[in-house]
Amino acid sequence: MNTLKAVPDDGESYREGPLDETFGQHPVFPTGLTQESSLDKYTTLQVQQYLHQVRQEAVSDSCIHYVKRDNTTPEKHPEDESPTYINPDWSQSVMKSFLQLKESIKHADFTQSSDFPPVPQSAANWRSFVFQNDPPPIEYFYVMLDHPTIIKLVVYFTKWISINSPETLSKWIFSVFLRLDNPLEYTESSIIRDLGKKARKLSDKVRSRNNDNDHDSDDNIGDANDNFSAPPVALYTIELILVVIGEYYGQKDLLFL
C-alpha cells in the first residue's frame, strides 16, 4: 500500500543563494540553474528548467509595451454606429433647451422666500405633494432642498414612474434634473441609472404592445379591448428621462436599440 510522506521542513533549502537583484529577495522557487546544478530531490530537472526559462523571460522583458498610433485610421466610437432608440432630432432639441436652462440657472442668485412650501418629511407626503402640485419655482430646489434630498427624490421617481404618470411628475423630474449637476459620486450615478433603466423598461413595454397591436390589425385578429396606448404625457416623460440621463449623465447605452 502506497502512503504519502510529508516533505521535511527543510526551509533553509529555499532560502539559499544570493538575493534577487530586482526584488531584493531570495527566489521562491529554485531557479538558479547552472550546468553544475545538482538535481533537487524535491523538484524534477524539467520543472527547474521551465522555471529558469520563465525567470529569464521576465527579466529580459519590458514591463510596458508601447504601440505607435496609426493616425491614418479614424477613431471609431461604438455609439456612432449604433441605431438610436429615440428620434435624434427630438433628442437634440430637448438637450439644447435643457442645457440652456442649466446655463442660465448657473448665474442666478437665489434667496430664501416665505412663499416657498414646506419640505415634506416622508415618502407618502412627497408623493402627494408631487402628484397634486406643479413644482415650485426653480429657486425652491436650490434654497429648500439639499443634495441628499434631491437624490432621495430620484429614488422616489424611480418607484413612481409608470405608463400612467401624471403631468406633474414629469415637471418635477425635469426640475430635479435642472438642479442635479455633474459630476456625481458612483452611488449617485447608479441611482440615476436605475431611473433610466426603469424608463427604458416602460418604453420597451409600450413599443412592444403597440407592435403587437399593429400585427393584430394587419391580420384582422384580436379584440377591440386589446388596444393599448399610453398617455402622451407619460410617453414624453419616459423619453425625456432617457434623453437626459443618456446624454447628460453619461448613460448612453440606454439610448441604443
Phi and psi restraints in degrees (value plus and minus 20) as a CYANA .aco file:
   2 ASN   PHI    -100.1   -60.1
   2 ASN   PSI     117.2   157.2
   3 THR   PHI    -145.3  -105.3
   3 THR   PSI     129.0   169.0
   4 LEU   PHI    -106.6   -66.6
   4 LEU   PSI     113.7   153.7
   5 LYS   PHI    -127.2   -87.2
   5 LYS   PSI     114.4   154.4
   6 ALA   PHI     -88.4   -48.4
   6 ALA   PSI     121.5   161.5
   7 VAL   PHI     -93.2   -53.2
   7 VAL   PSI     111.8   151.8
   8 PRO   PHI     -77.8   -37.8
   8 PRO   PSI     125.0   165.0
   9 ASP   PHI     -99.7   -59.7
   9 ASP   PSI      53.1    93.1
  10 ASP   PHI    -121.1   -81.1
  10 ASP   PSI      44.3    84.3
  11 GLY   PHI     -79.0   -39.0
  11 GLY   PSI     -46.7    -6.7
  12 GLU   PHI     -83.4   -43.4
  12 GLU   PSI     -48.9    -8.9
  13 SER   PHI     -88.2   -48.2
  13 SER   PSI     -38.4     1.6
  14 TYR   PHI    -119.1   -79.1
  14 TYR   PSI     -14.0    26.0
  15 ARG   PHI    -145.1  -105.1
  15 ARG   PSI       2.7    42.7
  16 GLU   PHI    -113.3   -73.3
  16 GLU   PSI     141.4   181.4
  17 GLY   PHI      72.2   112.2
  17 GLY   PSI     152.9   192.9
  18 PRO   PHI     -91.6   -51.6
  18 PRO   PSI     141.6   181.6
  19 LEU   PHI     -91.2   -51.2
  19 LEU   PSI     128.4   168.4
  20 ASP   PHI     -87.9   -47.9
  20 ASP   PSI     111.2   151.2
  21 GLU   PHI     -86.5   -46.5
  21 GLU   PSI     -49.3    -9.3
  22 THR   PHI    -104.4   -64.4
  22 THR   PSI     -66.5   -26.5
  23 PHE   PHI    -124.8   -84.8
  23 PHE   PSI     -29.4    10.6
  24 GLY   PHI      48.7    88.7
  24 GLY   PSI       7.9    47.9
  25 GLN   PHI    -154.8  -114.8
  25 GLN   PSI     141.3   181.3
  26 HIS   PHI     -92.9   -52.9
  26 HIS   PSI     121.6   161.6
  27 PRO   PHI     -78.6   -38.6
  27 PRO   PSI     121.0   161.0
  28 VAL   PHI     -87.6   -47.6
  28 VAL   PSI     -58.6   -18.6
  29 PHE   PHI    -129.1   -89.1
  29 PHE   PSI     133.2   173.2
  30 PRO   PHI     -94.6   -54.6
  30 PRO   PSI      62.4   102.4
  31 THR   PHI    -123.6   -83.6
  31 THR   PSI     -17.9    22.1
  32 GLY   PHI    -100.5   -60.5
  32 GLY   PSI      45.1    85.1
  33 LEU   PHI    -105.5   -65.5
  33 LEU   PSI     108.2   148.2
  34 THR   PHI    -150.8  -110.8
  34 THR   PSI     154.9   194.9
  35 GLN   PHI     -84.6   -44.6
  35 GLN   PSI     -47.5    -7.5
  36 GLU   PHI    -106.6   -66.6
  36 GLU   PSI     -25.1    14.9
  37 SER   PHI     -83.9   -43.9
  37 SER   PSI     114.6   154.6
  38 SER   PHI    -107.9   -67.9
  38 SER   PSI     138.4   178.4
  39 LEU   PHI     -90.2   -50.2
  39 LEU   PSI     100.6   140.6
  40 ASP   PHI     -86.6   -46.6
  40 ASP   PSI     117.0   157.0
  41 LYS   PHI     -93.1   -53.1
  41 LYS   PSI     -31.8     8.2
  42 TYR   PHI    -128.1   -88.1
  42 TYR   PSI     -26.0    14.0
  43 THR   PHI    -153.4  -113.4
  43 THR   PSI     110.2   150.2
  44 THR   PHI     -92.6   -52.6
  44 THR   PSI     141.0   181.0
  45 LEU   PHI     -83.7   -43.7
  45 LEU   PSI     -57.4   -17.4
  46 GLN   PHI     -81.6   -41.6
  46 GLN   PSI     -61.3   -21.3
  47 VAL   PHI     -86.4   -46.4
  47 VAL   PSI     -61.3   -21.3
  48 GLN   PHI     -79.6   -39.6
  48 GLN   PSI     -63.8   -23.8
  49 GLN   PHI     -84.5   -44.5
  49 GLN   PSI     -60.4   -20.4
  50 TYR   PHI     -84.9   -44.9
  50 TYR   PSI     -65.6   -25.6
  51 LEU   PHI     -83.1   -43.1
  51 LEU   PSI     -58.1   -18.1
  52 HIS   PHI     -85.1   -45.1
  52 HIS   PSI     -60.6   -20.6
  53 GLN   PHI     -84.4   -44.4
  53 GLN   PSI     -65.5   -25.5
  54 VAL   PHI     -82.5   -42.5
  54 VAL   PSI     -60.7   -20.7
  55 ARG   PHI     -81.6   -41.6
  55 ARG   PSI     -64.6   -24.6
  56 GLN   PHI     -86.3   -46.3
  56 GLN   PSI     -57.7   -17.7
  57 GLU   PHI     -85.7   -45.7
  57 GLU   PSI     -59.9   -19.9
  58 ALA   PHI     -86.3   -46.3
  58 ALA   PSI     -58.2   -18.2
  59 VAL   PHI     -88.0   -48.0
  59 VAL   PSI     -60.6   -20.6
  60 SER   PHI    -104.5   -64.5
  60 SER   PSI     -36.1     3.9
  61 ASP   PHI    -101.6   -61.6
  61 ASP   PSI     137.9   177.9
  62 SER   PHI    -111.6   -71.6
  62 SER   PSI     120.9   160.9
  63 CYS   PHI     -89.5   -49.5
  63 CYS   PSI     -51.9   -11.9
  64 ILE   PHI    -144.9  -104.9
  64 ILE   PSI     112.5   152.5
  65 HIS   PHI    -129.6   -89.6
  65 HIS   PSI     108.1   148.1
  66 TYR   PHI    -124.7   -84.7
  66 TYR   PSI     116.4   156.4
  67 VAL   PHI    -139.7   -99.7
  67 VAL   PSI     110.5   150.5
  68 LYS   PHI     -88.7   -48.7
  68 LYS   PSI     113.4   153.4
  69 ARG   PHI     -88.4   -48.4
  69 ARG   PSI     116.9   156.9
  70 ASP   PHI    -114.8   -74.8
  70 ASP   PSI      78.6   118.6
  71 ASN   PHI     -94.5   -54.5
  71 ASN   PSI     -28.0    12.0
  72 THR   PHI     -99.8   -59.8
  72 THR   PSI     -36.2     3.8
  73 THR   PHI    -120.2   -80.2
  73 THR   PSI      98.0   138.0
  74 PRO   PHI     -84.6   -44.6
  74 PRO   PSI     121.4   161.4
  75 GLU   PHI     -91.9   -51.9
  75 GLU   PSI     112.7   152.7
  76 LYS   PHI    -131.3   -91.3
  76 LYS   PSI     122.4   162.4
  77 HIS   PHI    -133.7   -93.7
  77 HIS   PSI     113.2   153.2
  78 PRO   PHI     -74.3   -34.3
  78 PRO   PSI     -56.8   -16.8
  79 GLU   PHI     -88.8   -48.8
  79 GLU   PSI     -41.1    -1.1
  80 ASP   PHI     -89.6   -49.6
  80 ASP   PSI     -44.2    -4.2
  81 GLU   PHI    -126.0   -86.0
  81 GLU   PSI     -27.9    12.1
  82 SER   PHI    -109.4   -69.4
  82 SER   PSI     115.9   155.9
  83 PRO   PHI     -86.3   -46.3
  83 PRO   PSI     116.9   156.9
  84 THR   PHI    -102.7   -62.7
  84 THR   PSI     132.5   172.5
  85 TYR   PHI    -100.5   -60.5
  85 TYR   PSI     -50.1   -10.1
  86 ILE   PHI    -139.6   -99.6
  86 ILE   PSI     128.7   168.7
  87 ASN   PHI     -71.2   -31.2
  87 ASN   PSI     100.8   140.8
  88 PRO   PHI     -81.3   -41.3
  88 PRO   PSI     -56.9   -16.9
  89 ASP   PHI     -84.5   -44.5
  89 ASP   PSI     -63.8   -23.8
  90 TRP   PHI     -86.5   -46.5
  90 TRP   PSI     -60.1   -20.1
  91 SER   PHI     -80.9   -40.9
  91 SER   PSI     -64.8   -24.8
  92 GLN   PHI     -84.7   -44.7
  92 GLN   PSI     -57.7   -17.7
  93 SER   PHI     -85.0   -45.0
  93 SER   PSI     -63.5   -23.5
  94 VAL   PHI     -82.1   -42.1
  94 VAL   PSI     -66.6   -26.6
  95 MET   PHI     -87.3   -47.3
  95 MET   PSI     -54.3   -14.3
  96 LYS   PHI     -83.4   -43.4
  96 LYS   PSI     -66.7   -26.7
  97 SER   PHI     -84.9   -44.9
  97 SER   PSI     -61.8   -21.8
  98 PHE   PHI     -81.9   -41.9
  98 PHE   PSI     -66.9   -26.9
  99 LEU   PHI     -89.7   -49.7
  99 LEU   PSI     -54.3   -14.3
 100 GLN   PHI     -84.8   -44.8
 100 GLN   PSI     -61.6   -21.6
 101 LEU   PHI     -85.0   -45.0
 101 LEU   PSI     -62.9   -22.9
 102 LYS   PHI     -82.9   -42.9
 102 LYS   PSI     -57.8   -17.8
 103 GLU   PHI     -86.7   -46.7
 103 GLU   PSI     -60.1   -20.1
 104 SER   PHI     -88.9   -48.9
 104 SER   PSI     -55.8   -15.8
 105 ILE   PHI     -88.2   -48.2
 105 ILE   PSI     -52.4   -12.4
 106 LYS   PHI     -78.0   -38.0
 106 LYS   PSI     -50.9   -10.9
 107 HIS   PHI    -121.5   -81.5
 107 HIS   PSI     -11.5    28.5
 108 ALA   PHI    -103.3   -63.3
 108 ALA   PSI     132.8   172.8
 109 ASP   PHI    -134.4   -94.4
 109 ASP   PSI      82.7   122.7
 110 PHE   PHI    -112.6   -72.6
 110 PHE   PSI     121.3   161.3
 111 THR   PHI    -150.6  -110.6
 111 THR   PSI     139.6   179.6
 112 GLN   PHI     -84.2   -44.2
 112 GLN   PSI     123.9   163.9
 113 SER   PHI    -155.6  -115.6
 113 SER   PSI     121.2   161.2
 114 SER   PHI     -93.9   -53.9
 114 SER   PSI     -32.2     7.8
 115 ASP   PHI    -103.2   -63.2
 115 ASP   PSI     -28.7    11.3
 116 PHE   PHI     -88.8   -48.8
 116 PHE   PSI     117.2   157.2
 117 PRO   PHI     -91.3   -51.3
 117 PRO   PSI     136.1   176.1
 118 PRO   PHI     -86.4   -46.4
 118 PRO   PSI     133.5   173.5
 119 VAL   PHI    -100.9   -60.9
 119 VAL   PSI     103.5   143.5
 120 PRO   PHI     -79.1   -39.1
 120 PRO   PSI     130.1   170.1
 121 GLN   PHI    -131.6   -91.6
 121 GLN   PSI     -15.5    24.5
 122 SER   PHI    -166.5  -126.5
 122 SER   PSI     142.7   182.7
 123 ALA   PHI     -83.2   -43.2
 123 ALA   PSI     -59.1   -19.1
 124 ALA   PHI     -84.4   -44.4
 124 ALA   PSI     -61.8   -21.8
 125 ASN   PHI     -87.6   -47.6
 125 ASN   PSI     -57.7   -17.7
 126 TRP   PHI     -83.3   -43.3
 126 TRP   PSI     -62.5   -22.5
 127 ARG   PHI     -81.5   -41.5
 127 ARG   PSI     -65.2   -25.2
 128 SER   PHI     -83.2   -43.2
 128 SER   PSI     -62.5   -22.5
 129 PHE   PHI     -82.6   -42.6
 129 PHE   PSI     -65.2   -25.2
 130 VAL   PHI     -91.6   -51.6
 130 VAL   PSI     -62.4   -22.4
 131 PHE   PHI     -96.1   -56.1
 131 PHE   PSI     -42.2    -2.2
 132 GLN   PHI    -126.8   -86.8
 132 GLN   PSI     -25.9    14.1
 133 ASN   PHI    -158.5  -118.5
 133 ASN   PSI     123.6   163.6
 134 ASP   PHI     -86.7   -46.7
 134 ASP   PSI     134.0   174.0
 135 PRO   PHI     -85.5   -45.5
 135 PRO   PSI     127.6   167.6
 136 PRO   PHI     -85.0   -45.0
 136 PRO   PSI     154.6   194.6
 137 PRO   PHI     -75.9   -35.9
 137 PRO   PSI     137.5   177.5
 138 ILE   PHI     -79.8   -39.8
 138 ILE   PSI     -43.7    -3.7
 139 GLU   PHI     -78.7   -38.7
 139 GLU   PSI     -55.0   -15.0
 140 TYR   PHI     -78.1   -38.1
 140 TYR   PSI     -59.4   -19.4
 141 PHE   PHI     -91.4   -51.4
 141 PHE   PSI     -43.4    -3.4
 142 TYR   PHI    -114.0   -74.0
 142 TYR   PSI     -55.4   -15.4
 143 VAL   PHI    -107.3   -67.3
 143 VAL   PSI     -60.8   -20.8
 144 MET   PHI    -116.9   -76.9
 144 MET   PSI     -44.0    -4.0
 145 LEU   PHI    -133.9   -93.9
 145 LEU   PSI     101.8   141.8
 146 ASP   PHI    -102.9   -62.9
 146 ASP   PSI     154.5   194.5
 147 HIS   PHI     -80.7   -40.7
 147 HIS   PSI     -66.4   -26.4
 148 PRO   PHI     -78.5   -38.5
 148 PRO   PSI     -54.7   -14.7
 149 THR   PHI     -88.3   -48.3
 149 THR   PSI     -57.9   -17.9
 150 ILE   PHI     -82.6   -42.6
 150 ILE   PSI     -63.4   -23.4
 151 ILE   PHI     -84.0   -44.0
 151 ILE   PSI     -59.0   -19.0
 152 LYS   PHI     -82.4   -42.4
 152 LYS   PSI     -57.3   -17.3
 153 LEU   PHI     -84.6   -44.6
 153 LEU   PSI     -56.6   -16.6
 154 VAL   PHI     -81.7   -41.7
 154 VAL   PSI     -60.0   -20.0
 155 VAL   PHI     -82.1   -42.1
 155 VAL   PSI     -63.6   -23.6
 156 TYR   PHI     -82.9   -42.9
 156 TYR   PSI     -63.6   -23.6
 157 PHE   PHI     -78.8   -38.8
 157 PHE   PSI     -58.7   -18.7
 158 THR   PHI     -81.4   -41.4
 158 THR   PSI     -56.6   -16.6
 159 LYS   PHI     -95.3   -55.3
 159 LYS   PSI     -54.5   -14.5
 160 TRP   PHI    -108.9   -68.9
 160 TRP   PSI     -45.8    -5.8
 161 ILE   PHI     -83.8   -43.8
 161 ILE   PSI     115.6   155.6
 162 SER   PHI    -175.3  -135.3
 162 SER   PSI     158.4   198.4
 163 ILE   PHI     -96.1   -56.1
 163 ILE   PSI     -21.6    18.4
 164 ASN   PHI    -140.2  -100.2
 164 ASN   PSI       5.2    45.2
 165 SER   PHI     -83.9   -43.9
 165 SER   PSI     120.7   160.7
 166 PRO   PHI     -94.4   -54.4
 166 PRO   PSI     143.7   183.7
 167 GLU   PHI     -83.7   -43.7
 167 GLU   PSI     -52.3   -12.3
 168 THR   PHI     -82.2   -42.2
 168 THR   PSI     -56.7   -16.7
 169 LEU   PHI     -83.7   -43.7
 169 LEU   PSI     -59.6   -19.6
 170 SER   PHI     -80.2   -40.2
 170 SER   PSI     -62.3   -22.3
 171 LYS   PHI     -87.5   -47.5
 171 LYS   PSI     -59.5   -19.5
 172 TRP   PHI     -84.1   -44.1
 172 TRP   PSI     -62.6   -22.6
 173 ILE   PHI     -81.2   -41.2
 173 ILE   PSI     -63.8   -23.8
 174 PHE   PHI     -83.2   -43.2
 174 PHE   PSI     -60.8   -20.8
 175 SER   PHI     -84.6   -44.6
 175 SER   PSI     -60.0   -20.0
 176 VAL   PHI     -85.7   -45.7
 176 VAL   PSI     -58.7   -18.7
 177 PHE   PHI     -81.1   -41.1
 177 PHE   PSI     -59.3   -19.3
 178 LEU   PHI     -84.0   -44.0
 178 LEU   PSI     -54.4   -14.4
 179 ARG   PHI     -98.2   -58.2
 179 ARG   PSI     -51.5   -11.5
 180 LEU   PHI    -111.4   -71.4
 180 LEU   PSI      92.8   132.8
 181 ASP   PHI    -121.2   -81.2
 181 ASP   PSI     144.6   184.6
 182 ASN   PHI    -112.0   -72.0
 182 ASN   PSI     138.3   178.3
 183 PRO   PHI    -103.1   -63.1
 183 PRO   PSI     138.4   178.4
 184 LEU   PHI    -131.6   -91.6
 184 LEU   PSI     135.5   175.5
 185 GLU   PHI     -88.5   -48.5
 185 GLU   PSI     140.6   180.6
 186 TYR   PHI     -82.7   -42.7
 186 TYR   PSI     -53.7   -13.7
 187 THR   PHI     -88.5   -48.5
 187 THR   PSI     -56.5   -16.5
 188 GLU   PHI     -90.1   -50.1
 188 GLU   PSI     -58.2   -18.2
 189 SER   PHI     -82.4   -42.4
 189 SER   PSI     -56.9   -16.9
 190 SER   PHI     -85.1   -45.1
 190 SER   PSI     -58.2   -18.2
 191 ILE   PHI     -86.2   -46.2
 191 ILE   PSI     -63.1   -23.1
 192 ILE   PHI     -82.4   -42.4
 192 ILE   PSI     -61.9   -21.9
 193 ARG   PHI     -84.1   -44.1
 193 ARG   PSI     -56.2   -16.2
 194 ASP   PHI     -80.5   -40.5
 194 ASP   PSI     -59.4   -19.4
 195 LEU   PHI     -84.4   -44.4
 195 LEU   PSI     -62.3   -22.3
 196 GLY   PHI     -83.3   -43.3
 196 GLY   PSI     -60.4   -20.4
 197 LYS   PHI     -84.9   -44.9
 197 LYS   PSI     -57.7   -17.7
 198 LYS   PHI     -85.5   -45.5
 198 LYS   PSI     -62.5   -22.5
 199 ALA   PHI     -84.1   -44.1
 199 ALA   PSI     -61.1   -21.1
 200 ARG   PHI     -84.1   -44.1
 200 ARG   PSI     -60.6   -20.6
 201 LYS   PHI     -82.1   -42.1
 201 LYS   PSI     -63.1   -23.1
 202 LEU   PHI     -86.4   -46.4
 202 LEU   PSI     -60.8   -20.8
 203 SER   PHI     -83.8   -43.8
 203 SER   PSI     -62.6   -22.6
 204 ASP   PHI     -80.8   -40.8
 204 ASP   PSI     -59.1   -19.1
 205 LYS   PHI     -84.3   -44.3
 205 LYS   PSI     -65.2   -25.2
 206 VAL   PHI     -83.3   -43.3
 206 VAL   PSI     -66.4   -26.4
 207 ARG   PHI     -84.4   -44.4
 207 ARG   PSI     -60.0   -20.0
 208 SER   PHI     -83.5   -43.5
 208 SER   PSI     -63.9   -23.9
 209 ARG   PHI     -87.6   -47.6
 209 ARG   PSI     -58.6   -18.6
 210 ASN   PHI     -84.6   -44.6
 210 ASN   PSI     -59.4   -19.4
 211 ASN   PHI     -84.7   -44.7
 211 ASN   PSI     -59.9   -19.9
 212 ASP   PHI     -83.3   -43.3
 212 ASP   PSI     -59.4   -19.4
 213 ASN   PHI     -86.5   -46.5
 213 ASN   PSI     -56.0   -16.0
 214 ASP   PHI     -82.9   -42.9
 214 ASP   PSI     -62.4   -22.4
 215 HIS   PHI     -85.9   -45.9
 215 HIS   PSI     -59.3   -19.3
 216 ASP   PHI     -84.1   -44.1
 216 ASP   PSI     -57.9   -17.9
 217 SER   PHI     -87.3   -47.3
 217 SER   PSI     -59.1   -19.1
 218 ASP   PHI     -84.9   -44.9
 218 ASP   PSI     -55.7   -15.7
 219 ASP   PHI    -111.8   -71.8
 219 ASP   PSI     -19.2    20.8
 220 ASN   PHI      37.5    77.5
 220 ASN   PSI      19.1    59.1
 221 ILE   PHI    -145.1  -105.1
 221 ILE   PSI     147.3   187.3
 222 GLY   PHI      79.2   119.2
 222 GLY   PSI     141.1   181.1
 223 ASP   PHI    -120.6   -80.6
 223 ASP   PSI     129.6   169.6
 224 ALA   PHI     -81.8   -41.8
 224 ALA   PSI     -47.4    -7.4
 225 ASN   PHI     -93.3   -53.3
 225 ASN   PSI     -29.8    10.2
 226 ASP   PHI    -102.7   -62.7
 226 ASP   PSI     -29.2    10.8
 227 ASN   PHI     -80.9   -40.9
 227 ASN   PSI     116.7   156.7
 228 PHE   PHI    -151.2  -111.2
 228 PHE   PSI     110.1   150.1
 229 SER   PHI    -171.9  -131.9
 229 SER   PSI     114.1   154.1
 230 ALA   PHI    -107.9   -67.9
 230 ALA   PSI     129.1   169.1
 231 PRO   PHI     -76.9   -36.9
 231 PRO   PSI     122.0   162.0
 232 PRO   PHI     -76.1   -36.1
 232 PRO   PSI     -56.3   -16.3
 233 VAL   PHI     -82.5   -42.5
 233 VAL   PSI     -62.3   -22.3
 234 ALA   PHI     -85.5   -45.5
 234 ALA   PSI     -62.0   -22.0
 235 LEU   PHI     -83.4   -43.4
 235 LEU   PSI     -60.2   -20.2
 236 TYR   PHI     -82.3   -42.3
 236 TYR   PSI     -63.7   -23.7
 237 THR   PHI     -81.6   -41.6
 237 THR   PSI     -64.5   -24.5
 238 ILE   PHI     -81.9   -41.9
 238 ILE   PSI     -65.5   -25.5
 239 GLU   PHI     -95.3   -55.3
 239 GLU   PSI     -50.6   -10.6
 240 LEU   PHI     -81.0   -41.0
 240 LEU   PSI     -65.3   -25.3
 241 ILE   PHI     -79.1   -39.1
 241 ILE   PSI     -65.6   -25.6
 242 LEU   PHI     -82.7   -42.7
 242 LEU   PSI     -62.6   -22.6
 243 VAL   PHI     -86.5   -46.5
 243 VAL   PSI     -69.6   -29.6
 244 VAL   PHI     -87.2   -47.2
 244 VAL   PSI     -65.2   -25.2
 245 ILE   PHI     -87.8   -47.8
 245 ILE   PSI     -57.3   -17.3
 246 GLY   PHI     -90.3   -50.3
 246 GLY   PSI     -65.3   -25.3
 247 GLU   PHI    -107.5   -67.5
 247 GLU   PSI     -65.3   -25.3
 248 TYR   PHI    -106.7   -66.7
 248 TYR   PSI     -59.8   -19.8
 249 TYR   PHI    -117.4   -77.4
 249 TYR   PSI      -9.8    30.2
 250 GLY   PHI      58.9    98.9
 250 GLY   PSI      -2.7    37.3
 251 GLN   PHI    -121.1   -81.1
 251 GLN   PSI      37.4    77.4
 252 LYS   PHI     -86.6   -46.6
 252 LYS   PSI     -43.4    -3.4
 253 ASP   PHI     -82.9   -42.9
 253 ASP   PSI     -41.8    -1.8
 254 LEU   PHI     -91.0   -51.0
 254 LEU   PSI     -33.2     6.8
 255 LEU   PHI    -114.9   -74.9
 255 LEU   PSI     -26.5    13.5
 256 PHE   PHI    -114.8   -74.8
 256 PHE   PSI     129.0   169.0
